[in-house]
Amino acid sequence: QVQLVESGGGLVQPGGSLRLSCAASGFTFSGHVMSWYRQTPGKERESVARISGTGVNKNYLDSVKGRFSISRDNAKNTVYLQMNNLKPEDTAVYYCNAFEGRTSGRFAWGQGTQVTVSS
């Protein structure tokens, strides 16, 4: 069965950095576009970054461009999100999934990892 396990979240001050990891299993990882999504209470989960199966093509939500960087290691079935210059509005639960749309993932969601940006 498919498993998506996110890690790396935490509490960080504005301007700080975090690196999120997502270990995937149960599907052909390299054959899927992978995405990081985030969700805050009362709002829809949305994709903030996605990466093609080869890692060549990447797309970002406008509000994170220049600050976030997505990467993947197909040998380890892992996708990463490097987040720099974090802002309070980046506070959310972050999830990874195979990309199906701006608000949709292909598989059942994992538990996510909480990112809190606060002084």
Secondary structure as GFF3:
##gff-version 3
##sequence-region A 1 119
A	DSSP	beta_strand	3	7	.	.	.	ID=ss1
A	DSSP	beta_strand	10	12	.	.	.	ID=ss2
A	DSSP	beta_strand	18	25	.	.	.	ID=ss3
A	DSSP	three_ten_helix	29	31	.	.	.	ID=ss4
A	DSSP	beta_strand	34	39	.	.	.	ID=ss5
A	DSSP	beta_strand	46	51	.	.	.	ID=ss6
A	DSSP	beta_strand	58	60	.	.	.	ID=ss7
A	DSSP	three_ten_helix	62	64	.	.	.	ID=ss8
A	DSSP	beta_strand	68	73	.	.	.	ID=ss9
A	DSSP	beta_strand	78	83	.	.	.	ID=ss10
A	DSSP	three_ten_helix	88	90	.	.	.	ID=ss11
A	DSSP	beta_strand	92	98	.	.	.	ID=ss12
A	DSSP	beta_strand	113	117	.	.	.	ID=ss13
###
